[in-house]
Amino acid sequence: MWNTINVIFNIVGLLLLFQFVRYKISDYREHKDSIHFWRFDRHKYVATVGGLLLAGLIIIEVFLPSVSPLKDEMQRISFNTYLGIAVALSISTIWAVYLRKLDIFDPERWLNIFIVFALGCITVWMVFPISDFIKGTLHFRLNGDTVNDFFYCVIGIGMVEEFVKMLPLLIIVRYKNIVREPYDFILYASVSALGFAFIENAMYIQKSNFFAINGRALMSTVAHMTFSSVVGYSVMVYTYKKALKGWPYLLGGFVLSSVMHGFYDFWLINPVAKQLSGLTFLFFMLSTHFWFTMKNKTINASRFYTPHRRLINDRLRYFLIFWLMTILMVSAILIGIFHGNDTANQFLRGQILAFGFLLYYLSFSFSRFKIAPKMLSAGQKAFDAVIPDEPMKESYDS
């Protein structure tokens, strides 16, 4: 099923590329004599993606040998360890900068963001003793049974991981002089998830010898931020409501994020469900819109809102395309160093087919914000129906 879905989305991507080429040809015929037509800003997406691809291919073909230059086993282990950690940190940094760019009305201090990130890196280690308790003491583990594995993915994986990711958020929200607007809850929940994802990504990237980089950067890390943001949103609603009225939202948000997390993992883990693993990808695509809606709602609910502050979507889009494309090319180069340039070429072709559309999709989906008080686009109405209302200004004052 995964291959079928991948083919469908690649066909959609080719159709979009065809439309883009048609637009560029029409634009050229209409403005080719204008000096403004040849400005970089007008073609920056094509120039950037093309330039990065060309640079990566030149490095792979010209500078990398057909076999890995890392002959000694200790060299390979050290290279894998240090570069795996560096790439994992780069992935979290890119997404952290993106989140910070959205905080336009009352920007958070980088020191506070770093503290929550560090706490996320620390609390992730609580997963192991909790999981050992569930498996060893409660004798609840994966066994191949569909029903059992689904509930284990929700409880043994989803609830455990969402709980430990929630702890740094619960610590930082106690400081009212730091968390002062609704978006801060989404920001710090996501940053906590990035700390968790950094440790997890480093492990997976090293274990896979760099083959897992783009899957971790484009899917797993985004999924972690999405699930944690559900908890962050529920903590926000709980904070601005009276305690007794807010508890259902807090508990409901935690359960919902755990179910989402478990559902995402289930189709990748259970032997029977793996035959329909493409459902994870479809669910991921849907959940990204859910995350975008929570971000847009909370940004617009800021008590510091002013029409003079602007969020420039084009800059966000270019930032994501540039850095996610850079991660893609770096992964191919690392594969070339570790396995040789023939493997790197095959890897790069496969990754473009597997993640090219997703890179494009995320970059454009995560850069279409509408900044106005409580403004929602038509496409967000369906998601708005299942997301509680954000607090009004009176809630802050009280």
Secondary structure, 3 states (H helix, E strand, C coil): CHHHHHHHHHHHHHHHHHHHHHHHHHHHHHHCCCHHHHCHHHHHHHHHHHHHHHHHHHHHHHHCCCCCCCCCHHHHHHHHHHHHHHHHHHHHHHHHHHHHHHCCCCCCCHHHHHHHHHHHHHHHHHHHHHHHHHHHHCCCCCCCCHHHHHHHHHHHHHHHHHHHHHHHHHHHCCCCCCCCCHHHHHHHHHHHHHHHHHHHHHHHHHHCCCCCHHHHHHHHHHHHHHHHHHHHHHHHHHHHCCHHHHHHHHHHHHHHHHHHHHHHHHHHHCCCHHHHCHHHHHHHHHHHHHHHHHHHHHHHCCCCCCCCCCCCHHHHHHHHHHHHHHHHHHHHHHHHHHHCHHHHHHHHHHHHHHHHHHHHHHHHHCCCCCCCCCCCCHHHHHHHCCCCCCCCHHHHHC
